Amino acid sequence: MTSFHCIIFIMRLFLLFFFMLYGSLHAHAFMKVKAAFDFGWRPGLVLSLIFVVMLFAPIIVRLSENAGLEQLARIAAWTGYLWMGVLFLFFSASLMVDIFRLLVYLGSAVFQKDPSFLVLSAKGAFFIPLFLSLCASAYGYMDALNIRTEHITIRTDKLPQGADKFRIVQISDVHLGLLVRNERLGLILDKVRAAKPDVLVSTGDLVDGQINGLRGLADTLKDVTTPFGKYAVLGNHEYYAGLRQAIAFKKAAGFTLLRGDSANVGDLITLAGVDDPAALNFNGYDASEETRLLSSLSRNRFIVLLKHRPLIGKDSPGLFDLQLSGHVHKGQIFPFSILTKLYYPKHAGMLTVNGSTLYVSRGSGTWGPPIRFLAPPEVTVIDIVRADAQGAGIK
């Protein structure tokens, strides 16, 4: 089997799994509506057709993009992905209500008490999760526009005399595309400018979907200037969007792309960057590249590794000082964050392993639903401070 056929097989397998899971959520919602209203076959058919259209909305979005029907793609994206967020939150709330109903039933059986005042009707079991999911979705939509600035300080003896502090600002997982566009990018870049960074870094997934629909956004990014430039690495969505186009977009936005190489920034720190493992499906990933790259760098300089996924390489601890990552969005929509926390050693925040520090951004944008529930977006300000430095403004 050729590499091309392997890629097609993997994509088909992923799509099959996704639509089985997403279809199950629609089936669950249909059964809840059916139990609440006990309608006949005609309303059931109409509802089924609506659910089928919403189920395949992500495919409609992609096909519309490929055909150059950007307006249709945007309408389908807003409708389909908002629905996806509400549906996921409805399922989560419904599951909690069903657990409550089960506990009431078990409690009545064990304690031989009449729990009628706690029993929910079928309509109650539908409308309570619906109300909760709509409230959570509205809050999550507004919270996705409320970009936080997270500040962290790293002290080191590797900065040269006379350089008391060096400021890095990190953006990650912006996902510029049909939904994340000028307004959201403007909010993110306002935070970047306010922080007055020495260098700006993007730790992957800057773009999402078809690049040719992002008119003017590269220029907006290019207008952000820093004393020591802008650097970026590739995330998995850059490969999905089209690698050649994604690279061209980042270069047009003024970023220097680090793909298994490094750059000495102002003779103060060293930035190193590696591709996302998604490159494996495109014959472009070597797991040992990270170790070779880091081993070649001088340990007398403060080394910052830019890496999209928040996984520390097996042989990497001790070879870098700080790794900046993203990818996880802290789950983006609770309770999905429970799963990301179980899978990743750290799905948001800071972790230290054998003298090397990992910082995981919650991400600055959104993927899929334009909603962030209990996982707010962030722009990260990292101050690297010389250990013996004193003075105002240094924490």
Secondary structure, 3 states (H helix, E strand, C coil): CCHHHHHHHHHHHHHHHHHHHHHHHHHHHHHHHHHHHCCCHHHHHHHHHHHHHHHCHHHHHHHHHHCCCHHHHHHHHHHHHHHHHHHHHHHHHHHHHHHHHHHHHHHHHHHCCCCHHHCCCHHHHHHHHHHHHHHHHHHHHHHHCCCEEEEEEEEECCCCCCCCEEEEEEECCCCECCCECHHHHHHHHHHHHHHCCCEEEEECCCECCCHHHCCCHHHHHHCCCCCCCEEEECCHHHHHHCHHHHHHHHHHCCCEECCCEEEEECCCEEEEECCCHHHHHHCCCCCCHHHHHHHCCCCCCEEEEECCCCCCCCCCCCCCCEEEECCCHHHCECCHHHHHHHHCCCCCEEEEECCEEEEECCCCCCCCCCCCECCCCEEEEEEEEECCCCCCCCC
